[in-house]
Amino acid sequence: MLKLIGKSLAVVLVIASIFCTAYADDAADMASAIEKTQNDLKNANSRAEMIKGSSDADKAAAQVKSISGGGANEQDMYSLAADVMGNMKGMSQEQIMQTMQQAQKDPEAFLKTWSPEQRKKLEELSGRLPASKQKNP
């Protein structure tokens, strides 16, 4: 289950990184671009605007909604993704994109880069999700 959630968060973060790089005019602006992306991920209205017009973002949002069951769980997934996005402050656009591409390929390795608090939030969240009650999610 954690692998499934981790993969979903990786997908969300890939989409977030695309928007983050769009917000940045240059590498020096990446920290503020990450902060704006974090805020947009946490706010449902801003997130909807981010997703609108991007088929990749729309697919990721549908996957998150399916796994989370919607509502508070969905919001918690985006909030956790925003928190994890903060781990990338100080990275260049290229480094962020490489990290996100690697996260999609190997979610377990990506999860190991998270803080203990972030992993705990993921474990707590995964226990509340409808998908966790299925035998083969």
C-alpha positions as CSV (number, residue, x, y, z in Angstrom):
1,M,0.0,0.0,0.0
2,L,2.8,2.4,0.8
3,K,4.3,1.7,-2.5
4,L,1.0,2.6,-4.3
5,I,0.6,5.8,-2.3
6,G,4.3,6.7,-2.8
7,K,3.8,6.2,-6.6
8,S,0.8,8.5,-6.5
9,L,2.6,11.1,-4.6
10,A,5.5,10.8,-7.1
11,V,3.1,11.4,-9.9
12,V,1.6,14.4,-8.1
13,L,5.2,15.7,-7.5
14,V,6.1,15.3,-11.2
15,I,3.2,17.4,-12.2
16,A,4.0,19.9,-9.4
17,S,7.6,20.1,-10.7
18,I,6.3,21.0,-14.1
19,F,4.3,23.9,-12.7
20,C,7.2,24.8,-10.4
21,T,9.6,25.2,-13.3
22,A,6.9,27.2,-15.2
23,Y,6.8,29.6,-12.2
24,A,10.6,30.1,-12.2
25,D,12.1,32.6,-14.5
26,D,15.6,31.4,-13.7
27,A,17.4,29.0,-11.3
28,A,17.7,31.7,-8.7
29,D,13.9,31.9,-8.6
30,M,13.4,28.2,-7.9
31,A,12.9,28.6,-4.2
32,S,10.0,31.0,-4.6
33,A,8.6,28.8,-7.4
34,I,8.7,25.8,-5.1
35,E,6.9,27.9,-2.4
36,K,4.2,29.0,-4.8
37,T,3.8,25.4,-6.0
38,Q,3.5,24.2,-2.4
39,N,0.8,26.7,-1.7
40,D,-1.1,25.8,-4.8
41,L,-1.0,22.1,-4.0
42,K,-2.4,22.8,-0.5
43,N,-5.3,25.1,-1.8
44,A,-8.0,23.2,-3.6
45,N,-9.0,26.2,-5.8
46,S,-5.4,27.0,-6.8
47,R,-4.8,23.3,-7.4
48,A,-7.8,23.2,-9.7
49,E,-6.4,26.1,-11.7
50,M,-2.9,24.4,-11.9
51,I,-4.5,21.2,-13.2
52,K,-6.9,22.9,-15.7
53,G,-5.5,22.6,-19.2
54,S,-3.0,19.9,-18.5
55,S,-4.0,16.4,-19.5
56,D,-1.0,15.0,-17.5
57,A,-2.0,16.9,-14.4
58,D,-5.7,15.8,-14.9
59,K,-4.6,12.2,-15.0
60,A,-2.6,12.5,-11.9
61,A,-5.5,14.2,-10.1
62,A,-7.8,11.4,-11.1
63,Q,-5.3,8.8,-9.8
64,V,-5.0,10.7,-6.5
65,K,-8.8,11.0,-6.2
66,S,-9.3,7.3,-7.0
67,I,-6.7,6.1,-4.4
68,S,-7.7,8.6,-1.7
69,G,-11.5,8.3,-2.0
70,G,-11.6,12.1,-2.2
71,G,-12.4,14.6,0.6
72,A,-10.0,15.0,3.5
73,N,-7.8,12.1,2.4
74,E,-7.3,13.7,-1.1
75,Q,-6.4,17.0,0.6
76,D,-4.0,15.2,2.9
77,M,-2.3,13.6,-0.1
78,Y,-1.7,17.0,-1.8
79,S,-0.6,18.5,1.5
80,L,2.0,15.7,2.0
81,A,3.1,16.2,-1.6
82,A,3.5,19.9,-1.0
83,D,5.6,19.1,2.1
84,V,7.8,16.7,0.2
85,M,8.2,19.3,-2.5
86,G,9.9,21.4,0.1
87,N,12.7,18.8,0.2
88,M,13.7,20.1,-3.2
89,K,14.6,23.7,-2.2
90,G,18.1,24.4,-3.4
91,M,17.8,22.2,-6.5
92,S,18.0,23.4,-10.0
93,Q,15.1,22.8,-12.5
94,E,17.1,20.0,-14.0
95,Q,17.7,18.4,-10.7
96,I,14.0,18.6,-9.7
97,M,12.9,17.0,-13.0
98,Q,15.5,14.2,-12.7
99,T,14.4,13.5,-9.1
100,M,10.8,13.4,-10.1
101,Q,11.5,11.1,-13.1
102,Q,13.5,8.8,-10.8
103,A,10.7,8.9,-8.2
104,Q,8.2,7.5,-10.8
105,K,10.6,4.7,-11.7
106,D,11.5,3.8,-8.1
107,P,9.0,5.1,-5.5
108,E,10.6,3.1,-2.7
109,A,14.0,4.7,-3.2
110,F,12.2,8.1,-3.3
111,L,10.4,7.4,0.0
112,K,13.8,6.8,1.6
113,T,14.7,10.4,0.9
114,W,11.8,11.7,3.0
115,S,12.1,12.8,6.6
116,P,10.9,10.5,9.3
117,E,7.9,12.8,9.9
118,Q,7.0,12.7,6.2
119,R,7.1,8.9,6.2
120,K,5.0,8.8,9.4
121,K,2.4,11.0,7.7
122,L,2.4,8.7,4.7
123,E,1.9,5.6,6.9
124,E,-1.0,7.3,8.8
125,L,-2.6,8.4,5.6
126,S,-2.2,5.0,3.9
127,G,-4.1,3.4,6.8
128,R,-7.1,5.7,6.2
129,L,-7.4,5.2,2.5
130,P,-10.1,3.0,0.9
131,A,-7.5,1.4,-1.3
132,S,-5.7,0.1,1.8
133,K,-8.7,-2.2,2.5
134,Q,-8.4,-4.0,-0.8
135,K,-6.3,-7.1,-1.0
136,N,-4.6,-6.2,-4.3
137,P,-4.7,-2.4,-4.8
